[in-house]
Amino acid sequence: MKKVLVISYSQSGQLSQFVKSATEPLNQSDEIQVDYHILEPVKPYPYPWTFYSFFDAFPEAIYMNGCELKPAPHLSDDYDLIIIGYTVWFLAPATPITGFLKTDQAKQLLKDKPVVTLIACRDMWVMAQEKMKSLIKDCGGHLIDNAVLTDQSGTIYSFVTTPRWMLTGKKDPFWVFPAAGVSKQDITESARFGTRLVSALSQNLEKEARPLLTNLNAVKVNGKLIGSEKIATRSFMIWGKLIQRSGQPGAFSRKVVITIYVLFLITMIFTLVPINLLAKKLISPLMKKSIEKSTEYYEKPSGR
């Protein structure tokens, strides 16, 4: 009997749907025991977010400070495979996931184990996954696969649709904007990942420390956004530090700095972002090989 542990945190419920679909084939197998550990912060994050609670979570997310979690239920001491499902907060893994992966329990569970990550988010996630790689490595785990489902509305539209969804709970199409979030079809079709894992586990392939989800279109990186993610991450680090120094979470002084930051962010989105996208479109033919090389790297280990 193979044993699989699925660790996840979903605020809106979308990631939970992805995890459920992707792991259902594992549940249906008589030869696999699946344990689910859904992380619960001691102080729950609101959904929908309020304006200030949303941006107040930003500094701790980008600096991966983690948060206090409720005690985990009894889990086995030894698993054949670990699956971690997470969303991206401000180009970093969601704070509850970060918090868990910094615990002694996580280190005990992941040590010398193959790990598969599942991500559901906008189409800017590669910097978050780089941070996740470091967290898994620090726990002694070995990342063998990564599967990503991204927002159906696309990069430009999601600047509007994602905040609307997070702040109001509404993800339906409106005006000229498409629906927010991952499509239902993509979530349903993610069962293919679980089907492949069932087959791999039956052959003990997880012990070979190599990708199991290849040729399943598990990951598709938009190479033109990699540079933007790196620039945004540096900006987030600067502003995150300024906000942290202005006061504790919830403090009035911190809200003042957050307000200034949001005004700065809006200005950037409507001025520099379009210019940056246009510039990238113009120079991308000259950087084709470099972009292709970066794309290939960030799509590892599973690839398309």
C-alpha positions as CSV (number, residue, x, y, z in Angstrom):
1,M,0.0,0.0,0.0
2,K,1.4,3.3,-1.1
3,K,0.9,6.4,1.1
4,V,0.5,9.9,-0.3
5,L,0.2,13.1,1.8
6,V,-1.5,16.1,0.2
7,I,-0.8,19.4,1.9
8,S,-2.7,22.5,0.8
9,Y,-4.2,25.9,1.7
10,S,-6.9,27.5,-0.4
11,Q,-8.5,30.8,0.5
12,S,-11.0,31.2,-2.3
13,G,-11.7,27.5,-2.8
14,Q,-10.3,27.4,-6.3
15,L,-7.1,25.5,-5.3
16,S,-9.1,23.0,-3.4
17,Q,-11.0,22.2,-6.6
18,F,-7.8,21.7,-8.4
19,V,-6.3,19.5,-5.7
20,K,-9.5,17.4,-5.5
21,S,-9.6,16.8,-9.2
22,A,-5.9,16.1,-9.5
23,T,-5.9,13.6,-6.6
24,E,-9.2,11.9,-7.2
25,P,-7.6,9.1,-9.2
26,L,-5.3,8.4,-6.3
27,N,-8.3,8.2,-4.0
28,Q,-10.0,5.7,-6.3
29,S,-7.1,3.3,-6.2
30,D,-7.3,0.5,-3.8
31,E,-3.5,0.4,-3.6
32,I,-3.0,4.0,-2.4
33,Q,-3.8,5.7,0.9
34,V,-4.3,9.4,0.6
35,D,-4.1,11.7,3.6
36,Y,-5.1,15.3,3.3
37,H,-3.7,18.1,5.5
38,I,-5.5,21.3,4.9
39,L,-3.6,24.1,6.7
40,E,-5.6,26.4,9.0
41,P,-4.1,29.6,10.2
42,V,-4.8,30.4,13.9
43,K,-6.0,33.8,12.7
44,P,-7.9,33.1,9.5
45,Y,-7.4,35.3,6.5
46,P,-10.7,36.8,5.3
47,Y,-12.3,36.0,2.0
48,P,-13.3,38.1,0.3
49,W,-10.5,40.3,1.5
50,T,-11.0,43.8,2.7
51,F,-8.8,46.4,1.0
52,Y,-6.4,46.9,3.9
53,S,-6.3,43.2,5.0
54,F,-5.3,42.3,1.4
55,F,-2.4,44.7,1.2
56,D,-1.5,44.2,4.9
57,A,-0.7,40.6,4.1
58,F,1.8,41.7,1.4
59,P,5.0,42.3,3.4
60,E,4.9,39.1,5.3
61,A,4.1,37.2,2.1
62,I,7.0,38.5,0.0
63,Y,9.4,38.1,2.9
64,M,8.0,34.6,3.6
65,N,7.6,35.2,7.3
66,G,4.8,32.6,7.6
67,C,2.0,32.6,10.1
68,E,0.9,30.6,13.1
69,L,-1.1,27.5,12.2
70,K,-3.5,25.2,14.1
71,P,-1.9,21.9,15.2
72,A,-1.9,19.3,12.4
73,P,-4.0,16.1,12.8
74,H,-2.2,12.9,13.3
75,L,-0.2,12.0,10.2
76,S,1.8,9.0,9.3
77,D,5.6,9.3,9.9
78,D,6.4,8.0,6.5
79,Y,4.9,8.7,3.0
80,D,5.9,7.6,-0.4
81,L,5.0,10.9,-2.1
82,I,4.2,14.4,-0.9
83,I,1.9,16.7,-2.9
84,I,1.8,20.4,-2.0
85,G,-1.0,22.6,-3.4
86,Y,-0.6,26.3,-3.1
87,T,-1.6,29.7,-4.5
88,V,0.6,32.7,-5.1
89,W,0.5,35.7,-2.9
90,F,2.5,38.7,-4.2
91,L,4.9,36.5,-6.2
92,A,5.5,34.2,-3.3
93,P,3.9,31.1,-1.9
94,A,0.8,31.8,0.2
95,T,1.8,32.7,3.8
96,P,0.2,29.6,5.4
97,I,2.2,27.3,3.1
98,T,5.4,29.2,3.9
99,G,4.6,28.9,7.6
100,F,4.1,25.2,7.5
101,L,7.2,24.5,5.5
102,K,9.3,26.2,8.2
103,T,8.1,23.9,10.9
104,D,9.9,20.9,12.3
105,Q,7.0,18.7,11.3
106,A,7.4,19.7,7.6
107,K,11.1,18.8,7.8
108,Q,10.3,15.4,9.2
109,L,7.6,14.7,6.6
110,L,9.5,16.0,3.6
111,K,13.0,14.7,4.4
112,D,14.3,12.5,1.5
113,K,10.8,12.4,0.0
114,P,9.7,13.1,-3.6
115,V,7.5,16.2,-3.8
116,V,5.0,17.3,-6.4
117,T,3.7,20.9,-6.4
118,L,0.3,22.0,-7.7
119,I,-0.3,25.7,-8.3
120,A,-3.5,27.6,-9.3
121,C,-3.0,31.3,-9.8
122,R,-2.5,34.2,-12.3
123,D,0.1,33.6,-15.0
124,M,2.9,35.1,-12.9
125,W,4.2,32.3,-10.6
126,V,7.8,31.4,-11.6
127,M,9.3,33.5,-8.8
128,A,7.0,31.9,-6.2
129,Q,8.0,28.5,-7.4
130,E,11.7,29.4,-7.1
131,K,11.0,30.3,-3.5
132,M,9.1,27.0,-3.1
133,K,12.1,25.1,-4.4
134,S,14.2,26.6,-1.7
135,L,11.7,25.8,1.0
136,I,11.4,22.2,-0.1
137,K,15.2,21.9,-0.3
138,D,15.5,23.3,3.2
139,C,13.1,20.5,4.4
140,G,15.3,17.9,2.7
141,G,12.6,17.1,0.1
142,H,13.2,16.5,-3.7
143,L,10.9,18.4,-6.1
144,I,10.2,16.0,-8.9
145,D,7.1,17.6,-10.6
146,N,5.2,20.8,-10.8
147,A,1.7,21.3,-12.4
148,V,0.2,24.7,-12.9
149,L,-3.2,26.0,-13.8
150,T,-3.4,29.7,-14.6
151,D,-6.1,32.3,-14.9
152,Q,-8.2,32.1,-18.0
153,S,-8.5,35.9,-18.4
154,G,-4.9,36.5,-19.4
155,T,-2.3,38.9,-18.1
156,I,-3.8,42.3,-18.9
157,Y,-7.4,41.5,-18.0
158,S,-6.4,39.9,-14.7
159,F,-5.0,43.2,-13.4
160,V,-8.7,44.0,-13.0
161,T,-10.5,40.7,-12.7
162,T,-8.3,39.2,-10.0
163,P,-8.5,42.2,-7.5
164,R,-12.2,42.3,-8.2
165,W,-12.5,38.6,-7.3
166,M,-10.3,38.8,-4.2
167,L,-12.0,41.9,-2.8
168,T,-15.6,41.2,-3.7
169,G,-15.8,37.4,-4.2
170,K,-17.2,38.0,-7.7
171,K,-15.4,36.2,-10.6
172,D,-18.1,36.2,-13.3
173,P,-17.6,38.0,-16.6
174,F,-18.5,41.7,-16.6
175,W,-18.4,44.5,-19.2
176,V,-15.4,43.7,-21.5
177,F,-13.7,41.5,-19.0
178,P,-13.8,37.7,-19.0
179,A,-14.3,35.5,-15.9
180,A,-11.6,35.5,-13.3
181,G,-9.7,32.4,-12.2
182,V,-8.9,29.0,-13.7
183,S,-11.5,27.6,-16.1
184,K,-13.7,24.7,-15.0
185,Q,-12.4,22.7,-17.9
186,D,-8.8,23.0,-16.8
187,I,-9.7,21.9,-13.3
188,T,-11.6,18.9,-14.6
189,E,-8.9,17.9,-17.0
190,S,-6.3,18.1,-14.2
191,A,-7.3,14.5,-13.2
192,R,-4.8,13.4,-15.8
193,F,-2.0,14.2,-13.3
194,G,-3.5,11.9,-10.7
195,T,-4.0,9.2,-13.3
196,R,-0.3,9.4,-14.2
197,L,0.7,9.3,-10.5
198,V,-1.3,6.2,-9.9
199,S,0.5,4.5,-12.7
200,A,3.9,5.7,-11.5
201,L,3.3,4.7,-7.9
202,S,2.3,1.2,-9.0
203,Q,5.7,0.9,-10.7
204,N,7.7,2.5,-7.8
205,L,8.8,5.2,-10.2
206,E,8.6,7.8,-7.5
207,K,11.7,6.3,-6.0
208,E,13.8,7.2,-9.1
209,A,13.7,10.9,-8.3
210,R,12.7,11.9,-11.8
211,P,9.7,13.7,-13.3
212,L,6.5,11.7,-13.5
213,L,4.2,14.3,-15.2
214,T,6.1,14.8,-18.4
215,N,4.3,15.3,-21.7
216,L,1.0,16.2,-19.9
217,N,1.1,19.9,-20.5
218,A,1.7,20.3,-16.8
219,V,3.5,23.7,-17.1
220,K,3.5,26.5,-19.6
221,V,5.6,29.5,-18.8
222,N,5.0,32.9,-20.6
223,G,8.6,33.7,-21.2
224,K,7.8,37.4,-21.9
225,L,6.7,37.8,-18.2
226,I,9.8,36.4,-16.6
227,G,11.6,39.7,-16.6
228,S,8.5,41.5,-15.3
229,E,8.3,39.1,-12.4
230,K,11.9,39.7,-11.5
231,I,11.5,43.5,-11.6
232,A,8.2,43.2,-9.6
233,T,9.8,41.0,-7.0
234,R,12.6,43.6,-6.4
235,S,9.9,46.3,-6.1
236,F,7.9,44.2,-3.7
237,M,10.9,43.6,-1.5
238,I,11.6,47.4,-1.2
239,W,8.0,48.3,-0.5
240,G,7.4,45.3,1.8
241,K,10.3,46.4,4.0
242,L,9.0,50.0,4.1
243,I,5.5,48.8,5.1
244,Q,7.0,46.4,7.8
245,R,9.0,49.2,9.3
246,S,6.0,51.5,9.4
247,G,4.3,49.4,12.1
248,Q,2.7,46.1,13.0
249,P,0.0,44.5,10.9
250,G,-3.2,46.5,11.3
251,A,-1.5,49.6,12.7
252,F,-2.8,53.0,11.4
253,S,0.8,54.0,10.4
254,R,1.1,50.9,8.3
255,K,-2.2,51.7,6.6
256,V,-0.9,55.1,5.6
257,V,2.2,53.6,3.9
258,I,-0.1,50.9,2.3
259,T,-2.2,53.7,0.8
260,I,0.8,55.4,-0.6
261,Y,2.0,52.1,-2.0
262,V,-1.3,51.3,-3.7
263,L,-1.4,54.7,-5.4
264,F,2.2,54.0,-6.6
265,L,1.1,50.6,-7.8
266,I,-1.9,51.9,-9.7
267,T,0.3,54.5,-11.4
268,M,2.7,51.8,-12.4
269,I,0.0,49.6,-13.8
270,F,-1.5,52.4,-16.0
271,T,1.8,53.9,-17.1
272,L,5.0,51.8,-16.9
273,V,3.4,48.4,-17.3
274,P,1.9,49.2,-20.8
275,I,5.2,50.8,-21.8
276,N,7.1,47.8,-20.5
277,L,4.9,45.3,-22.4
278,L,5.3,47.3,-25.6
279,A,9.0,47.4,-25.2
280,K,9.2,43.7,-24.6
281,K,7.1,43.1,-27.7
282,L,9.5,45.1,-29.8
283,I,12.7,43.6,-28.4
284,S,11.5,40.0,-27.9
285,P,12.6,39.0,-31.5
286,L,16.2,40.0,-30.5
287,M,16.0,38.1,-27.2
288,K,14.2,35.0,-28.6
289,K,17.0,32.5,-27.6
290,S,17.4,34.0,-24.2
291,I,13.7,33.9,-23.5
292,E,13.4,30.3,-24.8
293,K,16.3,29.3,-22.5
294,S,14.7,30.9,-19.5
295,T,11.3,29.4,-20.4
296,E,12.8,25.9,-20.6
297,Y,14.4,26.3,-17.2
298,Y,11.3,27.5,-15.4
299,E,9.1,24.8,-16.9
300,K,11.3,22.1,-15.3
301,P,11.0,19.5,-14.0
302,S,7.7,18.5,-15.6
303,G,7.7,20.6,-18.8
304,R,4.9,20.7,-21.3
